[in-house]
Amino acid sequence: MSALTADIVDRSIRHARKLSTAKGYDWTTARAALTRILADLETRDPDDPGLDRLRRFIAEGDRASAAARDDARGRDSGPDG
């Protein structure tokens, strides 16, 4: 018996959120894993609406990661920019 696509999406997102609170969390690695999960689920059940939730979660992580990088660059550049 296989898990429903929605259940896999829920567990994947929940696990990624839990890991994101850990020291040393690396979005790039998490994104690679989530992308592989998404690709696998798309081959199994391409029309499942849960896939959109996983796509949005990945996109939100990309935006948050980019914002954090931009923020870090701003701090590193000093008061003159």
Secondary structure, 3 states (H helix, E strand, C coil): CCCCHHHHHHHHHHHHHHHHCCCCCCHHHHHHHHHHHHHHHHHHCCCCCHHHHHHHHHHHHHHHHHHHHHHHHHHHCCCCC
